[in-house]
């Protein structure tokens, strides 16, 4: 409804009416219109919002959406929007901008703001330094509670940025953190250094950014300090940002599990062409892999021709191997991601998986033998039972081993996704099944 009315006002070039209509909408309605309108139309609509609403809407957009919107704006308008963002949000936006546009915008920013952005951009992509914010409250360890409380009202930080107070020594050496609430309940003459807790809980600027989120969740922290190589406090990562990171990482892993490349934007905003390009590469790879399954079936044509009943059990056996492998892979990927499992745990885990997969294989083999007897007789039932045992056993070991192998090769273990494990299990399962059938049934002998 809003989109149709705005399109009508744009067509009529009723700028006064469009401005009044734009300013009558809520922030959420203005944000939702971004994915419903053409970019150029939304650029005009956005310019007609009042300053505060425009900034609120801009802050609520994803970085890729912000980058698209900035491409429609003039530099003065762009600078006004970017300067209203927190430093960490500015970094996420600059990562989405074309290099030439980012350089031009940086040149127009206030020198101090530009220096902060350049410093953060200097850290490696995916690091805590690149992810941190420079807006945090740090006070000398020798300061008293009364002095800190007396000076809080002069701080340029927002109230939500003062929930955690960092204690620092000479040279900004990190001494620990404390909450604003603990100050309010403490005598004014007590030193900050005497209240600070957990000086050993922090992340380095070069640590993977996910490490900060893990520590925030593990210790239930409202924020975590970011230190440089000399133990100096240089930034902070908040609970909200850590939870956003978990959501982002989870989305990325889900894409990999489904063999979909990261689309980099809201699903609703993605074009048909973009979704096609992101999905087709892995599908082509998996098609090429599955050619080997077809080649295996072709190789055993004589076996299939001699005992056509074998074909009935092929999907059942292959799917069981793929399912067992996918279960193992999912458990290992998650355990490696959370740090519950390390590389040196491989031998212990492979031993356990051997026992578990053998048990699973025997259970499923027993079930399928009964079906085989009813469907095709005792000889085929034995072939199907032995095949099920080995296929589930091997599929489970593949699913557990691939994440470890990829981690060893410095690759993301989430790439050992369901389709990849399933394709490997399919190829090996076909070979196992028809090899056992050829041997046991004496075909070609």
Secondary structure, 3 states (H helix, E strand, C coil): CHHHHHHHHHHHCCHHHHHHHHHCCCHHHHHHHCCCCCHHHHHHHHHCCCHHHHHHHHHHCCHHHHHHHHCCCCHHHHHHHHHCCCHHHHHHHHHHCCHHHHHHHHHHCCHHHHHHHHHHHCCCCCEHHHHCECCCEEEECCCEHHHHHHHHHHCCCCHHHCCEEEEECHHHEEEEEEEHHHHHCCCCCCEHHHHCECCCCCEECCCEHHHHHHHHHHHCCCEEEEECCCCEEEEEEEHHHHHHHHHHHHHHHHHHHCCCCCCCCCCCCCCHHHHHHHHHHHHHHHHHHHHHHHHHHHHCHHHHHHCCCHHHHHHHHHHHHHHHHHHHHHHHHHHHHHCCCCHHHHHHHHHHHHHHHHHHHHHHHHHHHHHHHHHHCHHHHHHHHHHHHHHHHHHHHHHHHHHHHHHHCCCCHHHCCHHHHHHHHHHHHHHHHHHHHHHHHCCCC
